[in-house]
Amino acid sequence: MEKKDDTEIIPDGEFLELVRAAKKKDPDAMLRLIQLYKEDIVKLSKFIHLPQEDAVSQIVLEFLECILRNEVSENNGNID
């Protein structure tokens, strides 16, 4: 039997607003983005040779730094 994919899906507009708010250092928006990607972050953390808690923390840190450094662009459907 297939495992149900529990990843939450939100409309593009809502996602864009979360990223814009996170770029302005809105803690609620940052937390919401982390929650949206939590399942993927945990899966990826298993491939990093660190204790899982440390790996998850590192992934979250890099994710938020990427957003704050404006490395996400709104051009062509991406976010900036």
HELIX and SHEET records of a PDB file:
HELIX    1   1 ASP A   12  LYS A   23  1                                  12    
HELIX    2   2 PRO A   27  SER A   45  1                                  19    
HELIX    3   3 GLN A   52  LEU A   68  1                                  17    
HELIX    4   4 ASN A   75  GLY A   77  5                                   3    
END                                                                             
